[in-house]
Amino acid sequence: MPREFTRSQRMAEQLRRELAEIVRDEIKDPRLGFVSFTEVRMSRDLSHAVVYCSFLENEKQDESMEILNRAAGFIRREIGKRIRARIVPTIKFVVDDSASRGAVMDELIREAREKDRLSEHDDVDMEGRGTDEGQGDNTQDGPLTDK
């Protein structure tokens, strides 16, 4: 029977939960804004972890990343106290910009749909006008013949 999740996936999820608790309860730096850990990617040997973070306040993003990366040693030590693992991974924090990229994509889709709606509206107007007398569509009922 195959396993649902790999060991690295289970470890990544546990690490993400522990990181959230440690940052919420242990790190007392007031400059650190509201941070959310969106994803943790583990190496296969569980010795390295890349933690993707998103921030509520984008103005404080760079400063908050600096605070987290400076506190990585402390956070690693706290994780070592909380989980039972032979190796406690080294942690690297990275900004997760998927939310902002998603917002840009949503805006592009909205603009494209609006353009389609407007061009569809214009096409309906053009078709609904009809033709003036004497400016027919020049089609004949029978085959074209040279006379």
Number of C-alpha atoms within 10 A of each C-alpha: 3 5 6 8 9 11 13 18 17 13 20 21 15 14 24 20 12 17 20 14 12 17 18 12 9 12 15 9 11 7 10 19 17 14 18 16 18 13 17 23 18 23 13 12 10 19 14 16 21 17 21 19 20 21 20 11 12 11 10 14 19 12 13 23 21 13 15 23 15 12 14 16 13 15 21 18 13 16 19 15 11 12 13 9 12 9 11 19 21 16 20 15 18 17 16 17 12 12 10 11 11 11 11 12 12 12 12 12 12 12 12 12 12 12 12 12 12 12 12 12 11 12 11 11 11 10 9 9 8 9 10 7 6 7 7 9 7 7 8 7 6 6 7 8 5 4 3
